[in-house]
Amino acid sequence: MARGFNSLFLLGVAGIVGAKYFSNQENRDKAIDMYESMKGKVRNIWGDDQQSVHEQMMEKAGNPDPYDVEDSKMVDEGAMYSVDYYNKEAQQPHH
């Protein structure tokens, strides 16, 4: 019981301290700058091409290439899986 109270108390204190800290515009600006800096470091660690791969996937998802045979085959197989599943369920005798 005391452990739960201590956790709630510490969470409350952290909330009050955080609210007080972020009430100052300069502190908010520092926090945003730190966030942007960390985001840049993470991107550098993962590599810039990770972002471009994601962007390429999103671009392709919005504009599929009708001549990309492998992609079309994958989409077709995915569609057929759901059709086959539905057909199996529909053909099951209902009790």
Order of alpha helices (4+ residues) and beta strands (2+ residues): alpha-alpha-alpha-alpha
